[in-house]
Amino acid sequence: MRGVLSLISTALAAAALLCAGQVFAADKLEDFWSVGRPKPSPGFTLAPPSAFPVATSADALPTPKLRVPQGFKVETWASDVLDARMMRLGDKGTVFVSSLFVANRVYAIVDHGDRREVKTIASGLSMPNGLEFRNGALYVATPKQILRYDDIENRLDNPPQPVVVYDKFPGEGPHGWKFLKFGPDGRLYAPVGAPCNICVPDKNHARILSMTADGQDVRTVAEGVRNTVGFDFDPRTGDLWFTDNQRDWISDDMPLDELNHVTKPGQHFGFPYCHSGLMVDPEVGQNRSCREFVSPAALLGPHAAPLGMRFYTGTMFPQQFHDAIFIARHGPWNRAQKGADVAVAYLNDRREVLTVEPFLTGFVENNDYLGRPVDVLVMKDGSLLVSDDHNGAIYRVSATAEGSATLTR
Protein backbone atom coordinates (compact mmCIF):
# COMPACT_ATOMS: atom_id res chain seq x y z
CA MET A 1 0.00 0.00 0.00
CA ARG A 2 2.69 2.47 0.95
CA GLY A 3 4.57 1.86 -2.31
CA VAL A 4 1.45 2.60 -4.36
CA LEU A 5 0.58 5.68 -2.37
CA SER A 6 4.11 6.98 -2.68
CA LEU A 7 3.43 7.59 -6.38
CA ILE A 8 0.50 9.79 -5.41
CA SER A 9 2.54 11.53 -2.75
CA THR A 10 5.25 12.38 -5.30
CA ALA A 11 2.76 14.41 -7.30
CA LEU A 12 1.44 16.04 -4.15
CA ALA A 13 4.99 16.80 -3.07
CA ALA A 14 5.79 18.60 -6.28
CA ALA A 15 2.69 20.75 -6.01
CA ALA A 16 3.30 21.51 -2.37
CA LEU A 17 6.90 22.49 -2.91
CA LEU A 18 5.89 24.85 -5.67
CA CYS A 19 3.68 26.55 -3.08
CA ALA A 20 6.67 26.67 -0.73
CA GLY A 21 8.68 28.82 -3.11
CA GLN A 22 10.44 26.35 -5.38
CA VAL A 23 11.41 27.47 -8.89
CA PHE A 24 11.95 24.92 -11.66
CA ALA A 25 13.90 25.52 -14.86
CA ALA A 26 14.42 23.23 -17.83
CA ASP A 27 17.90 22.17 -16.80
CA LYS A 28 18.21 22.99 -13.10
CA LEU A 29 16.48 23.27 -9.77
CA GLU A 30 16.90 26.46 -7.77
CA ASP A 31 15.05 27.65 -4.68
CA PHE A 32 15.45 28.82 -1.10
CA TRP A 33 16.61 25.54 0.42
CA SER A 34 19.41 25.13 -2.15
CA VAL A 35 21.06 28.49 -1.39
CA GLY A 36 24.53 27.79 -0.04
CA ARG A 37 24.69 24.28 -1.51
CA PRO A 38 28.22 23.41 -2.73
CA LYS A 39 28.41 22.65 -6.43
CA PRO A 40 29.30 19.95 -7.09
CA SER A 41 28.94 17.99 -3.86
CA PRO A 42 27.87 14.50 -2.77
CA GLY A 43 24.62 15.98 -1.52
CA PHE A 44 23.81 17.88 -4.69
CA THR A 45 21.18 15.36 -5.70
CA LEU A 46 19.38 15.53 -2.34
CA ALA A 47 16.22 17.59 -2.32
CA PRO A 48 13.36 17.90 0.14
CA PRO A 49 11.60 15.81 1.02
CA SER A 50 13.41 12.51 1.04
CA ALA A 51 10.29 10.86 2.44
CA PHE A 52 6.93 12.54 1.93
CA PRO A 53 3.78 11.96 3.99
CA VAL A 54 1.32 9.31 2.82
CA ALA A 55 -1.57 7.55 4.49
CA THR A 56 -0.55 4.26 6.11
CA SER A 57 -3.12 1.74 7.26
CA ALA A 58 -3.15 0.92 10.97
CA ASP A 59 -1.88 -2.62 10.43
CA ALA A 60 1.11 -1.35 8.43
CA LEU A 61 2.33 1.22 10.96
CA PRO A 62 5.81 0.72 12.48
CA THR A 63 4.43 0.65 16.03
CA PRO A 64 5.80 -2.85 16.81
CA LYS A 65 9.30 -1.61 15.91
CA LEU A 66 9.19 1.49 18.10
CA ARG A 67 11.15 1.30 21.34
CA VAL A 68 10.76 3.04 24.69
CA PRO A 69 12.68 2.57 27.97
CA GLN A 70 11.82 -0.30 30.26
CA GLY A 71 8.72 0.55 32.26
CA PHE A 72 6.96 2.20 29.29
CA LYS A 73 4.89 0.96 26.38
CA VAL A 74 3.99 2.46 22.99
CA GLU A 75 0.83 1.78 21.01
CA THR A 76 -1.05 3.19 18.04
CA TRP A 77 -3.55 5.79 19.22
CA ALA A 78 -4.90 6.95 15.84
CA SER A 79 -4.30 6.34 12.14
CA ASP A 80 -5.73 7.88 8.97
CA VAL A 81 -4.57 11.36 9.99
CA LEU A 82 -2.83 12.29 6.74
CA ASP A 83 0.20 14.56 7.29
CA ALA A 84 -0.36 14.71 11.07
CA ARG A 85 1.67 17.61 12.50
CA MET A 86 1.03 19.75 15.59
CA MET A 87 -1.42 18.75 18.32
CA ARG A 88 -3.54 20.59 20.88
CA LEU A 89 -5.91 19.27 23.54
CA GLY A 90 -9.37 20.75 23.95
CA ASP A 91 -11.17 21.19 27.28
CA LYS A 92 -13.47 18.25 26.52
CA GLY A 93 -10.66 15.92 25.48
CA THR A 94 -10.70 16.51 21.72
CA VAL A 95 -7.26 16.28 20.18
CA PHE A 96 -6.83 18.80 17.37
CA VAL A 97 -4.19 18.00 14.74
CA SER A 98 -2.81 20.21 11.98
CA SER A 99 -1.18 19.35 8.67
CA LEU A 100 1.30 21.09 6.38
CA PHE A 101 2.20 20.44 2.74
CA VAL A 102 -0.08 17.57 1.75
CA ALA A 103 -3.43 17.60 3.52
CA ASN A 104 -3.90 21.33 4.20
CA ARG A 105 -6.51 20.37 6.79
CA VAL A 106 -7.17 20.58 10.48
CA TYR A 107 -8.50 17.48 12.20
CA ALA A 108 -10.40 16.83 15.41
CA ILE A 109 -9.92 13.40 16.98
CA VAL A 110 -12.63 12.25 19.38
CA ASP A 111 -11.69 9.45 21.75
CA HIS A 112 -14.48 6.92 22.20
CA GLY A 113 -12.38 4.69 24.44
CA ASP A 114 -12.09 1.65 22.20
CA ARG A 115 -11.60 3.71 19.06
CA ARG A 116 -10.75 7.20 17.86
CA GLU A 117 -12.93 9.07 15.38
CA VAL A 118 -11.12 11.45 13.03
CA LYS A 119 -13.11 14.43 11.77
CA THR A 120 -11.93 17.11 9.33
CA ILE A 121 -12.98 20.49 10.70
CA ALA A 122 -11.16 22.74 8.22
CA SER A 123 -9.81 22.12 4.71
CA GLY A 124 -8.34 24.04 1.82
CA LEU A 125 -6.09 26.07 4.09
CA SER A 126 -2.53 27.03 3.21
CA MET A 127 -0.04 25.12 5.39
CA PRO A 128 -2.13 25.31 8.60
CA ASN A 129 0.64 24.05 10.87
CA GLY A 130 0.23 26.14 14.03
CA LEU A 131 -2.50 25.30 16.55
CA GLU A 132 -3.51 26.58 19.96
CA PHE A 133 -6.59 26.12 22.15
CA ARG A 134 -7.92 28.61 24.69
CA ASN A 135 -11.29 29.44 26.22
CA GLY A 136 -13.13 26.99 23.99
CA ALA A 137 -11.61 28.36 20.78
CA LEU A 138 -9.14 26.77 18.40
CA TYR A 139 -6.49 29.05 16.91
CA VAL A 140 -5.01 28.02 13.55
CA ALA A 141 -1.99 29.71 11.95
CA THR A 142 -1.09 29.74 8.27
CA PRO A 143 1.99 31.53 6.89
CA LYS A 144 -0.13 34.69 6.54
CA GLN A 145 -2.85 34.58 9.18
CA ILE A 146 -4.03 33.46 12.58
CA LEU A 147 -7.65 32.26 12.52
CA ARG A 148 -9.92 31.48 15.46
CA TYR A 149 -12.71 28.90 15.50
CA ASP A 150 -14.98 29.70 18.45
CA ASP A 151 -16.83 27.10 20.56
CA ILE A 152 -15.26 24.46 18.35
CA GLU A 153 -15.71 21.39 20.55
CA ASN A 154 -19.47 21.87 20.47
CA ARG A 155 -19.43 22.30 16.69
CA LEU A 156 -17.15 19.59 15.35
CA ASP A 157 -19.74 18.48 12.80
CA ASN A 158 -20.62 22.02 11.77
CA PRO A 159 -17.57 24.20 12.38
CA PRO A 160 -18.10 27.96 12.49
CA GLN A 161 -16.59 30.40 10.05
CA PRO A 162 -13.22 31.47 11.43
CA VAL A 163 -12.50 34.88 12.87
CA VAL A 164 -9.32 36.51 11.53
CA VAL A 165 -7.18 37.34 14.56
CA TYR A 166 -4.08 38.53 12.71
CA ASP A 167 -3.21 38.78 9.00
CA LYS A 168 0.06 40.71 8.77
CA PHE A 169 2.65 37.93 8.65
CA PRO A 170 4.92 38.15 5.57
CA GLY A 171 3.30 34.98 4.25
CA GLU A 172 6.14 33.38 2.25
CA GLY A 173 6.28 29.62 1.91
CA PRO A 174 9.93 29.17 2.96
CA HIS A 175 9.91 28.68 6.73
CA GLY A 176 6.58 30.47 6.84
CA TRP A 177 4.69 27.70 8.62
CA LYS A 178 3.85 28.58 12.17
CA PHE A 179 3.72 27.31 15.73
CA LEU A 180 1.35 28.86 18.28
CA LYS A 181 1.40 28.98 22.05
CA PHE A 182 -0.22 31.14 24.69
CA GLY A 183 2.24 32.19 27.35
CA PRO A 184 1.64 32.53 31.09
CA ASP A 185 1.30 36.28 30.42
CA GLY A 186 -1.84 35.59 28.36
CA ARG A 187 -0.15 36.67 25.13
CA LEU A 188 -0.10 34.59 21.96
CA TYR A 189 3.37 33.67 20.64
CA ALA A 190 4.18 32.88 16.99
CA PRO A 191 7.39 32.70 14.90
CA VAL A 192 8.30 34.24 11.58
CA GLY A 193 11.06 32.11 10.08
CA ALA A 194 13.92 33.22 7.87
CA PRO A 195 12.78 33.32 4.20
CA CYS A 196 15.87 31.41 3.09
CA ASN A 197 18.39 28.72 3.89
CA ILE A 198 21.02 31.39 4.60
CA CYS A 199 20.62 35.16 4.15
CA VAL A 200 20.61 38.35 6.19
CA PRO A 201 16.90 38.73 7.01
CA ASP A 202 15.03 41.99 7.33
CA LYS A 203 13.42 43.12 10.58
CA ASN A 204 10.21 41.21 9.82
CA HIS A 205 11.80 37.73 9.73
CA ALA A 206 13.85 35.29 11.83
CA ARG A 207 12.15 36.07 15.13
CA ILE A 208 9.47 35.09 17.62
CA LEU A 209 6.62 37.52 18.16
CA SER A 210 3.97 37.88 20.82
CA MET A 211 0.62 39.65 20.66
CA THR A 212 -2.58 40.00 22.62
CA ALA A 213 -5.23 37.35 22.10
CA ASP A 214 -7.02 39.64 19.62
CA GLY A 215 -3.90 40.17 17.50
CA GLN A 216 -2.90 43.60 18.83
CA ASP A 217 0.27 45.03 20.43
CA VAL A 218 2.75 42.88 18.48
CA ARG A 219 6.20 42.66 20.07
CA THR A 220 9.48 40.93 19.24
CA VAL A 221 10.41 38.35 21.87
CA ALA A 222 13.55 36.86 20.30
CA GLU A 223 15.67 37.58 17.22
CA GLY A 224 18.16 35.52 15.24
CA VAL A 225 15.78 32.54 15.11
CA ARG A 226 16.08 30.72 11.77
CA ASN A 227 13.15 28.30 11.90
CA THR A 228 11.43 27.34 15.12
CA VAL A 229 8.46 24.99 14.89
CA GLY A 230 8.14 24.25 18.59
CA PHE A 231 8.25 26.07 21.89
CA ASP A 232 6.86 25.88 25.41
CA PHE A 233 7.01 27.74 28.71
CA ASP A 234 8.82 26.44 31.77
CA PRO A 235 6.16 25.54 34.36
CA ARG A 236 8.54 26.61 37.14
CA THR A 237 9.79 29.96 35.84
CA GLY A 238 7.49 30.93 32.96
CA ASP A 239 10.49 31.33 30.63
CA LEU A 240 10.15 30.55 26.93
CA TRP A 241 12.15 27.63 25.48
CA PHE A 242 12.23 26.83 21.77
CA THR A 243 13.77 24.46 19.24
CA ASP A 244 15.51 25.93 16.19
CA ASN A 245 16.59 24.38 12.90
CA GLN A 246 19.97 25.58 11.67
CA ARG A 247 21.15 26.14 8.10
CA ASP A 248 21.97 23.47 5.51
CA TRP A 249 24.88 22.75 3.17
CA ILE A 250 27.89 23.33 5.41
CA SER A 251 28.56 19.66 6.13
CA ASP A 252 26.90 16.43 7.17
CA ASP A 253 27.81 17.06 10.79
CA MET A 254 27.44 20.83 11.16
CA PRO A 255 25.64 22.88 12.23
CA LEU A 256 23.92 21.26 15.20
CA ASP A 257 20.29 22.13 15.75
CA GLU A 258 19.41 23.93 18.96
CA LEU A 259 17.29 24.05 22.08
CA ASN A 260 17.18 27.66 23.29
CA HIS A 261 16.12 29.44 26.46
CA VAL A 262 14.82 33.03 26.43
CA THR A 263 15.67 34.78 29.70
CA LYS A 264 14.77 38.33 28.65
CA PRO A 265 12.86 39.88 25.74
CA GLY A 266 14.73 40.78 22.58
CA GLN A 267 17.68 38.41 22.92
CA HIS A 268 19.47 37.48 19.66
CA PHE A 269 20.17 33.78 19.08
CA GLY A 270 22.69 34.07 16.26
CA PHE A 271 21.09 33.52 12.86
CA PRO A 272 22.47 34.12 10.27
CA TYR A 273 25.89 34.97 11.68
CA CYS A 274 26.50 32.19 14.20
CA HIS A 275 25.27 28.60 14.24
CA SER A 276 25.08 26.25 17.23
CA GLY A 277 26.98 28.79 19.31
CA LEU A 278 30.10 27.22 17.79
CA MET A 279 30.78 28.53 14.30
CA VAL A 280 30.36 31.71 12.32
CA ASP A 281 28.67 31.33 8.98
CA PRO A 282 31.17 30.98 6.09
CA GLU A 283 29.08 33.21 3.82
CA VAL A 284 27.64 35.99 5.99
CA GLY A 285 29.51 35.66 9.28
CA GLN A 286 32.68 37.53 8.41
CA ASN A 287 33.83 39.88 11.18
CA ARG A 288 31.19 38.49 13.54
CA SER A 289 31.68 36.39 16.67
CA CYS A 290 29.46 33.84 18.38
CA ARG A 291 30.19 35.69 21.62
CA GLU A 292 27.81 38.41 20.41
CA PHE A 293 24.80 36.11 20.69
CA VAL A 294 22.95 33.92 23.18
CA SER A 295 24.39 30.40 23.25
CA PRO A 296 22.06 27.40 22.91
CA ALA A 297 20.84 25.75 26.09
CA ALA A 298 21.55 22.39 24.41
CA LEU A 299 22.61 21.04 21.03
CA LEU A 300 20.28 18.48 19.48
CA GLY A 301 22.36 16.95 16.70
CA PRO A 302 23.27 17.81 13.10
CA HIS A 303 20.26 18.49 10.88
CA ALA A 304 18.10 16.69 13.46
CA ALA A 305 15.09 18.91 12.63
CA PRO A 306 13.73 19.34 16.17
CA LEU A 307 10.10 20.39 15.95
CA GLY A 308 7.43 20.13 18.65
CA MET A 309 8.47 20.16 22.31
CA ARG A 310 6.67 20.10 25.67
CA PHE A 311 7.58 20.29 29.28
CA TYR A 312 6.23 17.18 30.94
CA THR A 313 3.58 18.33 33.40
CA GLY A 314 1.79 15.03 33.92
CA THR A 315 1.99 12.62 36.84
CA MET A 316 1.97 9.22 35.11
CA PHE A 317 5.70 9.18 34.34
CA PRO A 318 8.29 8.76 37.12
CA GLN A 319 9.56 11.78 39.02
CA GLN A 320 12.72 12.13 36.92
CA PHE A 321 10.60 13.19 33.94
CA HIS A 322 8.65 15.88 35.75
CA ASP A 323 9.44 19.28 34.18
CA ALA A 324 11.78 17.60 31.67
CA ILE A 325 11.36 18.56 28.00
CA PHE A 326 10.22 16.03 25.41
CA ILE A 327 11.41 16.98 21.90
CA ALA A 328 10.33 15.47 18.57
CA ARG A 329 13.34 15.20 16.25
CA HIS A 330 11.88 14.84 12.77
CA GLY A 331 15.16 13.84 11.16
CA PRO A 332 17.22 15.19 8.22
CA TRP A 333 16.44 15.15 4.55
CA ASN A 334 19.90 16.35 3.46
CA ARG A 335 22.22 14.23 5.57
CA ALA A 336 23.66 10.88 4.56
CA GLN A 337 22.79 9.26 7.89
CA LYS A 338 19.12 9.47 8.78
CA GLY A 339 17.87 9.70 12.34
CA ALA A 340 14.56 10.47 14.03
CA ASP A 341 13.25 10.04 17.57
CA VAL A 342 11.62 11.68 20.54
CA ALA A 343 14.31 12.83 22.94
CA VAL A 344 14.07 14.04 26.52
CA ALA A 345 16.09 16.94 27.91
CA TYR A 346 16.65 16.83 31.67
CA LEU A 347 17.05 20.13 33.52
CA ASN A 348 18.47 20.91 36.94
CA ASP A 349 17.04 23.34 39.49
CA ARG A 350 19.01 26.18 37.89
CA ARG A 351 17.15 25.39 34.63
CA GLU A 352 20.28 24.22 32.88
CA VAL A 353 20.15 21.23 30.55
CA LEU A 354 22.02 18.32 32.11
CA THR A 355 21.65 15.87 29.24
CA VAL A 356 19.56 15.07 26.17
CA GLU A 357 18.74 11.39 25.72
CA PRO A 358 16.70 9.35 23.21
CA PHE A 359 13.34 8.24 24.58
CA LEU A 360 11.16 6.92 21.74
CA THR A 361 13.23 5.32 18.98
CA GLY A 362 12.87 2.90 16.06
CA PHE A 363 11.79 5.37 13.38
CA VAL A 364 14.75 4.52 11.11
CA GLU A 365 15.66 1.12 9.68
CA ASN A 366 18.44 0.46 7.17
CA ASN A 367 18.89 4.23 6.90
CA ASP A 368 15.30 4.65 5.72
CA TYR A 369 12.44 6.31 7.57
CA LEU A 370 9.76 4.11 9.05
CA GLY A 371 8.22 7.20 10.63
CA ARG A 372 9.01 10.83 11.44
CA PRO A 373 7.84 12.33 14.74
CA VAL A 374 6.62 15.92 14.62
CA ASP A 375 4.97 16.90 17.90
CA VAL A 376 4.35 15.67 21.43
CA LEU A 377 1.32 16.28 23.63
CA VAL A 378 0.89 15.56 27.33
CA MET A 379 -2.59 14.16 27.94
CA LYS A 380 -4.71 14.64 31.05
CA ASP A 381 -3.85 11.15 32.29
CA GLY A 382 -0.13 11.89 31.91
CA SER A 383 0.45 9.77 28.82
CA LEU A 384 2.33 11.26 25.85
CA LEU A 385 0.98 11.44 22.31
CA VAL A 386 3.43 11.62 19.40
CA SER A 387 2.39 12.63 15.89
CA ASP A 388 4.02 11.11 12.80
CA ASP A 389 3.47 12.98 9.52
CA HIS A 390 5.30 10.33 7.49
CA ASN A 391 2.53 7.79 8.21
CA GLY A 392 -0.39 10.00 9.21
CA ALA A 393 -0.48 8.44 12.65
CA ILE A 394 -0.42 9.26 16.35
CA TYR A 395 1.21 7.02 18.93
CA ARG A 396 0.60 6.90 22.68
CA VAL A 397 3.39 6.34 25.19
CA SER A 398 2.38 5.37 28.71
CA ALA A 399 4.14 4.15 31.81
CA THR A 400 3.30 0.69 33.04
CA ALA A 401 2.29 0.25 36.68
CA GLU A 402 5.72 -1.19 37.39
CA GLY A 403 7.48 1.58 35.49
CA SER A 404 5.56 4.35 37.22
CA ALA A 405 6.73 3.07 40.56
CA THR A 406 10.28 1.98 39.91
CA LEU A 407 11.83 3.52 36.80
CA THR A 408 15.08 5.38 37.50
CA ARG A 409 17.80 6.81 35.31
C-alpha positions in Angstrom: 0.0 0.0 0.0 2.7 2.5 0.9 4.6 1.9 -2.3 1.4 2.6 -4.4 0.6 5.7 -2.4 4.1 7.0 -2.7 3.4 7.6 -6.4 0.5 9.8 -5.4 2.5 11.5 -2.8 5.2 12.4 -5.3 2.8 14.4 -7.3 1.4 16.0 -4.2 5.0 16.8 -3.1 5.8 18.6 -6.3 2.7 20.7 -6.0 3.3 21.5 -2.4 6.9 22.5 -2.9 5.9 24.9 -5.7 3.7 26.6 -3.1 6.7 26.7 -0.7 8.7 28.8 -3.1 10.4 26.3 -5.4 11.4 27.5 -8.9 11.9 24.9 -11.7 13.9 25.5 -14.9 14.4 23.2 -17.8 17.9 22.2 -16.8 18.2 23.0 -13.1 16.5 23.3 -9.8 16.9 26.5 -7.8 15.1 27.7 -4.7 15.5 28.8 -1.1 16.6 25.5 0.4 19.4 25.1 -2.2 21.1 28.5 -1.4 24.5 27.8 0.0 24.7 24.3 -1.5 28.2 23.4 -2.7 28.4 22.6 -6.4 29.3 19.9 -7.1 28.9 18.0 -3.9 27.9 14.5 -2.8 24.6 16.0 -1.5 23.8 17.9 -4.7 21.2 15.4 -5.7 19.4 15.5 -2.3 16.2 17.6 -2.3 13.4 17.9 0.1 11.6 15.8 1.0 13.4 12.5 1.0 10.3 10.9 2.4 6.9 12.5 1.9 3.8 12.0 4.0 1.3 9.3 2.8 -1.6 7.5 4.5 -0.5 4.3 6.1 -3.1 1.7 7.3 -3.2 0.9 11.0 -1.9 -2.6 10.4 1.1 -1.4 8.4 2.3 1.2 11.0 5.8 0.7 12.5 4.4 0.6 16.0 5.8 -2.9 16.8 9.3 -1.6 15.9 9.2 1.5 18.1 11.2 1.3 21.3 10.8 3.0 24.7 12.7 2.6 28.0 11.8 -0.3 30.3 8.7 0.6 32.3 7.0 2.2 29.3 4.9 1.0 26.4 4.0 2.5 23.0 0.8 1.8 21.0 -1.1 3.2 18.0 -3.6 5.8 19.2 -4.9 7.0 15.8 -4.3 6.3 12.1 -5.7 7.9 9.0 -4.6 11.4 10.0 -2.8 12.3 6.7 0.2 14.6 7.3 -0.4 14.7 11.1 1.7 17.6 12.5 1.0 19.7 15.6 -1.4 18.7 18.3 -3.5 20.6 20.9 -5.9 19.3 23.5 -9.4 20.8 24.0 -11.2 21.2 27.3 -13.5 18.3 26.5 -10.7 15.9 25.5 -10.7 16.5 21.7 -7.3 16.3 20.2 -6.8 18.8 17.4 -4.2 18.0 14.7 -2.8 20.2 12.0 -1.2 19.4 8.7 1.3 21.1 6.4 2.2 20.4 2.7 -0.1 17.6 1.8 -3.4 17.6 3.5 -3.9 21.3 4.2 -6.5 20.4 6.8 -7.2 20.6 10.5 -8.5 17.5 12.2 -10.4 16.8 15.4 -9.9 13.4 17.0 -12.6 12.3 19.4 -11.7 9.4 21.8 -14.5 6.9 22.2 -12.4 4.7 24.4 -12.1 1.7 22.2 -11.6 3.7 19.1 -10.7 7.2 17.9 -12.9 9.1 15.4 -11.1 11.4 13.0 -13.1 14.4 11.8 -11.9 17.1 9.3 -13.0 20.5 10.7 -11.2 22.7 8.2 -9.8 22.1 4.7 -8.3 24.0 1.8 -6.1 26.1 4.1 -2.5 27.0 3.2 0.0 25.1 5.4 -2.1 25.3 8.6 0.6 24.1 10.9 0.2 26.1 14.0 -2.5 25.3 16.6 -3.5 26.6 20.0 -6.6 26.1 22.2 -7.9 28.6 24.7 -11.3 29.4 26.2 -13.1 27.0 24.0 -11.6 28.4 20.8 -9.1 26.8 18.4 -6.5 29.0 16.9 -5.0 28.0 13.6 -2.0 29.7 12.0 -1.1 29.7 8.3 2.0 31.5 6.9 -0.1 34.7 6.5 -2.9 34.6 9.2 -4.0 33.5 12.6 -7.6 32.3 12.5 -9.9 31.5 15.5 -12.7 28.9 15.5 -15.0 29.7 18.4 -16.8 27.1 20.6 -15.3 24.5 18.4 -15.7 21.4 20.5 -19.5 21.9 20.5 -19.4 22.3 16.7 -17.1 19.6 15.3 -19.7 18.5 12.8 -20.6 22.0 11.8 -17.6 24.2 12.4 -18.1 28.0 12.5 -16.6 30.4 10.0 -13.2 31.5 11.4 -12.5 34.9 12.9 -9.3 36.5 11.5 -7.2 37.3 14.6 -4.1 38.5 12.7 -3.2 38.8 9.0 0.1 40.7 8.8 2.6 37.9 8.7 4.9 38.1 5.6 3.3 35.0 4.2 6.1 33.4 2.2 6.3 29.6 1.9 9.9 29.2 3.0 9.9 28.7 6.7 6.6 30.5 6.8 4.7 27.7 8.6 3.9 28.6 12.2 3.7 27.3 15.7 1.4 28.9 18.3 1.4 29.0 22.0 -0.2 31.1 24.7 2.2 32.2 27.4 1.6 32.5 31.1 1.3 36.3 30.4 -1.8 35.6 28.4 -0.2 36.7 25.1 -0.1 34.6 22.0 3.4 33.7 20.6 4.2 32.9 17.0 7.4 32.7 14.9 8.3 34.2 11.6 11.1 32.1 10.1 13.9 33.2 7.9 12.8 33.3 4.2 15.9 31.4 3.1 18.4 28.7 3.9 21.0 31.4 4.6 20.6 35.2 4.1 20.6 38.3 6.2 16.9 38.7 7.0 15.0 42.0 7.3 13.4 43.1 10.6 10.2 41.2 9.8 11.8 37.7 9.7 13.8 35.3 11.8 12.1 36.1 15.1 9.5 35.1 17.6 6.6 37.5 18.2 4.0 37.9 20.8 0.6 39.6 20.7 -2.6 40.0 22.6 -5.2 37.3 22.1 -7.0 39.6 19.6 -3.9 40.2 17.5 -2.9 43.6 18.8 0.3 45.0 20.4 2.7 42.9 18.5 6.2 42.7 20.1 9.5 40.9 19.2 10.4 38.4 21.9 13.5 36.9 20.3 15.7 37.6 17.2 18.2 35.5 15.2 15.8 32.5 15.1 16.1 30.7 11.8 13.1 28.3 11.9 11.4 27.3 15.1 8.5 25.0 14.9 8.1 24.2 18.6 8.2 26.1 21.9 6.9 25.9 25.4 7.0 27.7 28.7 8.8 26.4 31.8 6.2 25.5 34.4 8.5 26.6 37.1 9.8 30.0 35.8 7.5 30.9 33.0 10.5 31.3 30.6 10.1 30.6 26.9 12.1 27.6 25.5 12.2 26.8 21.8 13.8 24.5 19.2 15.5 25.9 16.2 16.6 24.4 12.9 20.0 25.6 11.7 21.1 26.1 8.1 22.0 23.5 5.5 24.9 22.7 3.2 27.9 23.3 5.4 28.6 19.7 6.1 26.9 16.4 7.2 27.8 17.1 10.8 27.4 20.8 11.2 25.6 22.9 12.2 23.9 21.3 15.2 20.3 22.1 15.8 19.4 23.9 19.0 17.3 24.1 22.1 17.2 27.7 23.3 16.1 29.4 26.5 14.8 33.0 26.4 15.7 34.8 29.7 14.8 38.3 28.7 12.9 39.9 25.7 14.7 40.8 22.6 17.7 38.4 22.9 19.5 37.5 19.7 20.2 33.8 19.1 22.7 34.1 16.3 21.1 33.5 12.9 22.5 34.1 10.3 25.9 35.0 11.7 26.5 32.2 14.2 25.3 28.6 14.2 25.1 26.2 17.2 27.0 28.8 19.3 30.1 27.2 17.8 30.8 28.5 14.3 30.4 31.7 12.3 28.7 31.3 9.0 31.2 31.0 6.1 29.1 33.2 3.8 27.6 36.0 6.0 29.5 35.7 9.3 32.7 37.5 8.4 33.8 39.9 11.2 31.2 38.5 13.5 31.7 36.4 16.7 29.5 33.8 18.4 30.2 35.7 21.6 27.8 38.4 20.4 24.8 36.1 20.7 23.0 33.9 23.2 24.4 30.4 23.2 22.1 27.4 22.9 20.8 25.7 26.1 21.6 22.4 24.4 22.6 21.0 21.0 20.3 18.5 19.5 22.4 16.9 16.7 23.3 17.8 13.1 20.3 18.5 10.9 18.1 16.7 13.5 15.1 18.9 12.6 13.7 19.3 16.2 10.1 20.4 16.0 7.4 20.1 18.7 8.5 20.2 22.3 6.7 20.1 25.7 7.6 20.3 29.3 6.2 17.2 30.9 3.6 18.3 33.4 1.8 15.0 33.9 2.0 12.6 36.8 2.0 9.2 35.1 5.7 9.2 34.3 8.3 8.8 37.1 9.6 11.8 39.0 12.7 12.1 36.9 10.6 13.2 33.9 8.6 15.9 35.7 9.4 19.3 34.2 11.8 17.6 31.7 11.4 18.6 28.0 10.2 16.0 25.4 11.4 17.0 21.9 10.3 15.5 18.6 13.3 15.2 16.3 11.9 14.8 12.8 15.2 13.8 11.2 17.2 15.2 8.2 16.4 15.2 4.5 19.9 16.4 3.5 22.2 14.2 5.6 23.7 10.9 4.6 22.8 9.3 7.9 19.1 9.5 8.8 17.9 9.7 12.3 14.6 10.5 14.0 13.2 10.0 17.6 11.6 11.7 20.5 14.3 12.8 22.9 14.1 14.0 26.5 16.1 16.9 27.9 16.7 16.8 31.7 17.1 20.1 33.5 18.5 20.9 36.9 17.0 23.3 39.5 19.0 26.2 37.9 17.2 25.4 34.6 20.3 24.2 32.9 20.2 21.2 30.6 22.0 18.3 32.1 21.7 15.9 29.2 19.6 15.1 26.2 18.7 11.4 25.7 16.7 9.3 23.2 13.3 8.2 24.6 11.2 6.9 21.7 13.2 5.3 19.0 12.9 2.9 16.1 11.8 5.4 13.4 14.7 4.5 11.1 15.7 1.1 9.7 18.4 0.5 7.2 18.9 4.2 6.9 15.3 4.7 5.7 12.4 6.3 7.6 9.8 4.1 9.0 8.2 7.2 10.6 9.0 10.8 11.4 7.8 12.3 14.7 6.6 15.9 14.6 5.0 16.9 17.9 4.4 15.7 21.4 1.3 16.3 23.6 0.9 15.6 27.3 -2.6 14.2 27.9 -4.7 14.6 31.1 -3.8 11.1 32.3 -0.1 11.9 31.9 0.5 9.8 28.8 2.3 11.3 25.9 1.0 11.4 22.3 3.4 11.6 19.4 2.4 12.6 15.9 4.0 11.1 12.8 3.5 13.0 9.5 5.3 10.3 7.5 2.5 7.8 8.2 -0.4 10.0 9.2 -0.5 8.4 12.7 -0.4 9.3 16.3 1.2 7.0 18.9 0.6 6.9 22.7 3.4 6.3 25.2 2.4 5.4 28.7 4.1 4.1 31.8 3.3 0.7 33.0 2.3 0.2 36.7 5.7 -1.2 37.4 7.5 1.6 35.5 5.6 4.3 37.2 6.7 3.1 40.6 10.3 2.0 39.9 11.8 3.5 36.8 15.1 5.4 37.5 17.8 6.8 35.3 
